[in-house]
Amino acid sequence: MRRVLKCIDKPLLISCIILFALGLVMIFSASNVTAYMYHNVSTYYYFIRQVIILVISVIVSCILLFLNPKKHYYKTSMLGMIIIIAVLIVLLIVGDPQNDMVGWFDLGFFNVQPSEFAKVITIVFLASYYSKYKLDTYAKCLIPIVLCVVIAGLIFLQPDLGTTIIYTLIVGLIFLAAPVRKDLKVKIVFIVFSFLVFGVIFLVSFGKNILEDRQISRFNFTNPCARILEDGNQVCNCYIAINNGGLTGVGLGNSTQKYLYLPEPYTDFIFAIIVEELGVVTGIGIILMYMFILYRILRIGRKSDTRGALICYGVACYIFLHIAINLLGIFGLMPMTGVPLPFMSYGGSFTICLIAALTFVQRISIQNGLSKEN
């Protein structure tokens, strides 16, 4: 036990704890008005739920931390891929629509979003597969990609365009980083790129029949304040919150935009509330912390074997895409896609998956440390 704990990447662990603690404070601050005025529950409602989710996540993390990557990751992740495909199919058949999507199972205490678990399971599966086999034929290279295409298609049918994009980019990055023979990799990338171009042309030509109106409207994201009474009100209110905050903020708990101007300000829009209450300086500090966490993850990956490196690169991509898509959406530089902000946003499935992903990275760090000692 002592040897294992000694090899944990402590700067990464401490940084994550700091951000989770700040996120917990801001979830309470951002949610108390909505909880009381809109949902008629205790002002501590979402805060307590997030604390319970974090406790569950830590328990899951402790279990995952002692799994041996060489013995358990491949078979467990393969089983996980099969289960995820089955669950996504069942969800499309029997799931109840929420926010115009069939993406969650309602378990009473919180909603489970299988597509979030798909991201982390896929990272571990691809890393384990590409480190296990000699990748010298098209079949060996494409077998895991086919499974990923099935999952991406099922997520797209929910319909969840944002998660589909993130999932596809994670799979693509891991494939590019995998030790695939160069000529095979170039040909496969060309084929996949050709299909993507064809898909984009197809969507542009027949988009109104494939994408829902709410999805199409999101692509009109420029100058949101000119459409404040229509679909631009969310981003425009984010601008107002950020402008109110200035350099040092209006003070913790003193946000005005959380008074039902921003829908569910404790989820996708929490960064705007953070900047309004704690200022641009705190917002920049959070972004710098994100950069440090990504650096530590990539640093662990560079010191690892193929499996460990691919897991670290996949997790770094997973976290980076969530940060980039959330912040770019808030600043009106791309459409809002309902992607939570790591460490800050309220959410059960995403929090559990984020901590699980970070645990896999720490397990790789432990593996590296134990290998050095031996």
NORRALIN-V279531 format. One record per residue. N is the residue number from 1. RES is the residue in one small letter. PHI is phi in radians with two decimals (* if undefined). OMEGA is omega as a letter, one per 30 degrees, with the letter a starting at -180 (NA if undefined). D_CENTER is the distance of its C-alpha to the mean C-alpha in Angstrom with 2 decimals. Layout:
n = <N	N>
res = <RES	RES>
phi = <PHI	PHI>
omega = <OMEGA	OMEGA>
d_center = <D_CENTER	D_CENTER>
This chain:
n = <1	2	3	4	5	6	7	8	9	10	11	12	13	14	15	16	17	18	19	20	21	22	23	24	25	26	27	28	29	30	31	32	33	34	35	36	37	38	39	40	41	42	43	44	45	46	47	48	49	50	51	52	53	54	55	56	57	58	59	60	61	62	63	64	65	66	67	68	69	70	71	72	73	74	75	76	77	78	79	80	81	82	83	84	85	86	87	88	89	90	91	92	93	94	95	96	97	98	99	100	101	102	103	104	105	106	107	108	109	110	111	112	113	114	115	116	117	118	119	120	121	122	123	124	125	126	127	128	129	130	131	132	133	134	135	136	137	138	139	140	141	142	143	144	145	146	147	148	149	150	151	152	153	154	155	156	157	158	159	160	161	162	163	164	165	166	167	168	169	170	171	172	173	174	175	176	177	178	179	180	181	182	183	184	185	186	187	188	189	190	191	192	193	194	195	196	197	198	199	200	201	202	203	204	205	206	207	208	209	210	211	212	213	214	215	216	217	218	219	220	221	222	223	224	225	226	227	228	229	230	231	232	233	234	235	236	237	238	239	240	241	242	243	244	245	246	247	248	249	250	251	252	253	254	255	256	257	258	259	260	261	262	263	264	265	266	267	268	269	270	271	272	273	274	275	276	277	278	279	280	281	282	283	284	285	286	287	288	289	290	291	292	293	294	295	296	297	298	299	300	301	302	303	304	305	306	307	308	309	310	311	312	313	314	315	316	317	318	319	320	321	322	323	324	325	326	327	328	329	330	331	332	333	334	335	336	337	338	339	340	341	342	343	344	345	346	347	348	349	350	351	352	353	354	355	356	357	358	359	360	361	362	363	364	365	366	367	368	369	370	371	372	373	374>
res = <m	r	r	v	l	k	c	i	d	k	p	l	l	i	s	c	i	i	l	f	a	l	g	l	v	m	i	f	s	a	s	n	v	t	a	y	m	y	h	n	v	s	t	y	y	y	f	i	r	q	v	i	i	l	v	i	s	v	i	v	s	c	i	l	l	f	l	n	p	k	k	h	y	y	k	t	s	m	l	g	m	i	i	i	i	a	v	l	i	v	l	l	i	v	g	d	p	q	n	d	m	v	g	w	f	d	l	g	f	f	n	v	q	p	s	e	f	a	k	v	i	t	i	v	f	l	a	s	y	y	s	k	y	k	l	d	t	y	a	k	c	l	i	p	i	v	l	c	v	v	i	a	g	l	i	f	l	q	p	d	l	g	t	t	i	i	y	t	l	i	v	g	l	i	f	l	a	a	p	v	r	k	d	l	k	v	k	i	v	f	i	v	f	s	f	l	v	f	g	v	i	f	l	v	s	f	g	k	n	i	l	e	d	r	q	i	s	r	f	n	f	t	n	p	c	a	r	i	l	e	d	g	n	q	v	c	n	c	y	i	a	i	n	n	g	g	l	t	g	v	g	l	g	n	s	t	q	k	y	l	y	l	p	e	p	y	t	d	f	i	f	a	i	i	v	e	e	l	g	v	v	t	g	i	g	i	i	l	m	y	m	f	i	l	y	r	i	l	r	i	g	r	k	s	d	t	r	g	a	l	i	c	y	g	v	a	c	y	i	f	l	h	i	a	i	n	l	l	g	i	f	g	l	m	p	m	t	g	v	p	l	p	f	m	s	y	g	g	s	f	t	i	c	l	i	a	a	l	t	f	v	q	r	i	s	i	q	n	g	l	s	k	e	n>
phi = <*	-1.10	-1.13	-1.13	-1.13	-1.12	-1.57	-1.15	-1.32	-1.20	-1.03	-1.16	-1.08	-1.12	-1.06	-1.15	-1.09	-1.05	-1.19	-1.12	-1.13	-1.09	-1.06	-1.13	-1.07	-1.27	-1.11	-1.11	-1.11	-1.37	-1.78	-1.11	-1.19	-1.06	-1.03	-1.40	-1.46	-1.81	-1.76	0.99	-2.19	-1.04	-1.12	-1.60	-0.94	-1.28	-1.08	-1.12	-1.08	-1.20	-1.07	-1.11	-1.07	-1.13	-1.11	-1.05	-1.10	-1.15	-1.10	-1.04	-1.07	-1.09	-1.22	-1.15	-1.09	-1.83	-1.38	-1.45	-0.98	-1.24	-1.61	-1.97	-1.12	-1.18	-1.14	-1.15	-1.23	-1.08	-1.06	-1.08	-1.08	-1.12	-1.11	-1.06	-1.05	-1.10	-1.15	-1.13	-1.15	-1.07	-1.05	-1.14	-1.46	-2.00	-1.23	-1.64	-1.10	-2.34	0.95	1.14	-2.37	-1.88	-2.10	-2.33	-1.76	-1.51	-1.74	1.63	-1.21	-2.69	-1.57	-1.72	-1.90	-1.00	-1.11	-1.18	-1.15	-1.04	-1.05	-1.23	-1.08	-1.13	-1.02	-1.19	-1.12	-1.10	-1.09	-1.21	-1.13	-1.24	-1.64	-1.56	-1.94	-1.39	-1.60	-2.10	-2.36	-1.06	-1.05	-1.12	-1.31	-1.63	-0.95	-1.19	-1.13	-1.06	-1.05	-1.18	-1.10	-1.07	-1.12	-1.06	-1.11	-1.18	-1.19	-1.09	-1.29	-1.12	-1.71	-2.31	-1.17	-1.07	-1.15	-1.06	-1.12	-1.08	-1.05	-1.12	-1.16	-1.09	-1.06	-1.09	-1.13	-1.10	-1.08	-1.14	-1.48	-1.26	-1.36	-1.49	-0.94	-1.01	-1.14	-1.16	-1.08	-1.08	-1.14	-1.16	-1.08	-1.09	-1.11	-1.11	-1.09	-1.10	-1.12	-1.13	-1.08	-1.06	-1.11	-1.10	-1.07	-1.12	-1.17	-1.12	-1.29	-2.17	-0.98	-1.16	-1.60	-1.74	-1.60	-1.32	-1.03	-1.15	-1.29	-1.12	-1.13	-1.17	-1.30	-1.65	-1.91	-1.37	0.85	-1.12	-1.22	-1.29	-2.11	-1.12	-1.53	-2.06	-1.66	-1.75	-1.16	-1.14	-1.17	-1.11	-1.20	-1.12	-1.02	-1.09	-1.08	-1.12	-1.15	-1.08	-1.20	1.05	-1.28	-2.00	1.51	-1.60	1.90	-1.03	1.57	-1.76	-1.09	-1.69	-1.26	-1.37	-1.42	1.19	-1.31	-1.76	-1.24	0.81	-1.16	-1.57	-1.98	-1.19	-1.83	-1.16	-1.12	-1.11	-1.19	-1.05	-1.17	-1.11	-1.50	-1.95	1.66	-1.10	-1.02	-1.15	-1.04	-1.13	-1.05	-1.12	-1.10	-1.13	-1.13	-1.03	-1.07	-1.15	-1.10	-1.09	-1.08	-1.12	-1.12	-1.15	-1.11	-1.10	-1.06	-1.14	-1.66	-1.82	-1.31	-1.03	-1.07	-1.12	-1.10	-1.16	-1.12	-1.10	-1.14	-1.13	-1.16	-1.06	-1.12	-1.01	-1.21	-1.06	-1.11	-1.12	-1.10	-1.10	-1.18	-1.12	-1.22	-1.12	-1.17	-1.11	-1.47	1.28	-1.67	-2.78	-1.09	-1.26	-2.14	1.27	-1.69	-1.24	-1.60	-0.95	1.30	-1.82	-1.27	-1.23	2.85	-1.38	-1.06	-1.15	-1.11	-1.07	-1.20	-1.10	-1.18	-1.08	-1.08	-1.15	-1.17	-1.06	-1.13	-1.13	-1.16	-1.16	-1.07	-1.10	-1.03	-1.09	-1.16	-1.17	-1.12	-1.14	-1.16	-1.48>
omega = <a	l	a	a	a	a	l	l	a	l	l	a	a	l	a	l	l	a	l	l	l	l	a	l	a	l	l	a	a	a	a	l	l	a	a	a	a	a	l	l	a	l	l	a	a	l	a	l	l	l	l	l	l	l	l	a	l	l	l	a	l	l	a	a	a	l	l	a	a	a	a	a	a	a	a	a	l	l	l	l	l	l	a	l	l	a	l	l	l	a	l	a	a	a	l	a	l	a	l	l	l	a	a	l	l	l	l	a	l	a	l	l	a	a	l	l	l	a	a	l	l	l	a	a	a	l	a	a	a	l	a	a	l	a	a	l	l	a	a	a	a	a	l	l	l	l	a	l	l	l	l	l	l	l	l	a	a	f	l	a	a	l	l	l	l	a	a	l	l	l	a	a	a	l	a	a	a	a	l	l	a	a	l	a	a	a	a	l	l	a	a	l	l	l	l	l	l	l	l	l	l	a	l	a	a	a	a	l	a	l	l	a	a	l	l	a	a	a	l	a	a	l	a	a	l	a	a	l	l	a	a	a	a	a	l	l	l	l	a	l	a	l	l	a	a	a	a	l	a	l	a	l	a	l	l	a	l	l	l	l	l	l	l	a	a	l	a	a	a	a	l	l	l	a	l	a	a	l	l	l	l	l	l	l	l	l	l	l	l	a	l	l	l	l	a	l	l	l	l	a	a	a	a	l	a	a	a	a	a	l	a	l	l	l	l	l	l	a	a	a	l	l	a	a	l	a	l	l	l	a	l	a	l	a	l	a	l	a	a	l	a	l	a	a	l	l	a	a	a	a	l	a	l	l	l	l	l	l	l	l	l	l	l	l	l	l	l	a	l	l	l	a	a	NA>
d_center = <30.34	31.47	30.88	27.32	26.50	28.36	26.06	22.80	21.44	22.55	21.44	17.79	18.33	20.18	17.74	14.88	17.51	18.62	15.32	14.71	18.38	18.20	15.25	17.44	20.40	18.78	17.44	21.11	22.48	20.38	20.79	24.42	26.07	24.04	24.53	28.27	29.20	27.11	26.36	29.51	28.04	28.22	26.68	25.10	23.53	19.80	20.38	22.00	19.41	16.64	19.14	19.71	16.03	15.92	19.20	18.06	15.05	17.68	19.98	17.55	16.91	20.69	21.20	18.75	20.22	23.57	22.73	24.49	22.39	25.60	26.73	23.82	20.65	22.01	23.71	21.12	18.23	20.70	21.51	17.88	17.55	20.74	19.78	16.50	18.69	21.30	19.11	17.62	21.27	22.51	19.95	21.24	24.75	24.85	21.78	22.61	21.20	19.25	18.76	20.16	17.61	18.16	14.66	15.43	18.12	19.92	20.96	22.73	21.12	17.60	15.94	14.15	11.59	12.30	9.93	6.97	9.59	10.53	7.81	8.98	12.48	12.76	12.10	14.83	17.00	17.22	17.88	20.49	22.05	22.49	23.99	26.25	28.04	30.13	28.55	31.80	31.78	29.87	29.52	27.93	25.41	24.57	24.52	20.87	19.95	21.83	19.82	16.54	18.34	19.31	15.84	14.68	17.92	17.49	14.13	15.95	18.85	17.17	16.87	13.19	13.43	10.16	8.18	11.25	11.14	7.77	9.02	12.40	11.77	10.33	13.44	15.64	14.97	15.64	18.71	19.96	19.76	21.44	25.21	26.29	29.81	29.79	31.86	29.76	26.50	28.10	29.46	26.30	24.29	27.16	27.20	23.48	23.74	26.84	25.18	22.36	25.14	27.05	24.11	23.65	27.43	27.49	24.88	26.80	30.03	29.11	25.99	27.71	28.25	24.79	22.44	23.05	24.65	21.74	19.54	22.46	23.07	19.70	20.97	23.71	21.77	24.47	26.76	25.04	27.80	30.35	28.65	28.07	29.93	27.91	24.28	24.07	24.47	20.87	20.38	24.04	23.70	20.87	23.50	26.06	24.01	23.37	27.06	28.23	26.54	28.23	28.20	28.44	27.31	29.35	28.74	26.40	26.64	28.58	26.12	27.86	24.97	23.51	26.80	25.42	25.19	21.38	20.07	17.96	17.71	15.88	12.58	11.56	14.77	14.99	15.27	18.39	19.87	19.32	21.18	23.80	24.61	24.19	24.72	23.54	24.48	21.91	19.23	20.27	20.34	16.69	15.83	18.27	16.72	13.37	15.63	17.47	14.61	13.58	17.36	17.89	15.36	17.05	20.37	19.96	19.09	22.26	24.38	23.23	24.55	22.97	20.78	19.57	19.10	17.00	14.70	14.40	13.96	11.26	9.26	10.26	9.22	5.61	5.76	8.31	7.08	4.79	8.06	10.37	9.69	9.75	12.78	14.50	14.46	15.95	18.50	19.45	18.88	16.93	16.50	14.37	11.90	10.63	7.06	6.74	7.60	6.80	10.07	11.64	10.61	12.35	10.91	11.94	9.77	6.42	8.84	10.58	8.00	6.97	10.77	11.59	9.88	11.79	14.73	14.96	15.21	17.85	19.62	20.00	21.42	23.78	24.81	25.65	27.67	29.55	30.41	31.98	34.02	35.36>
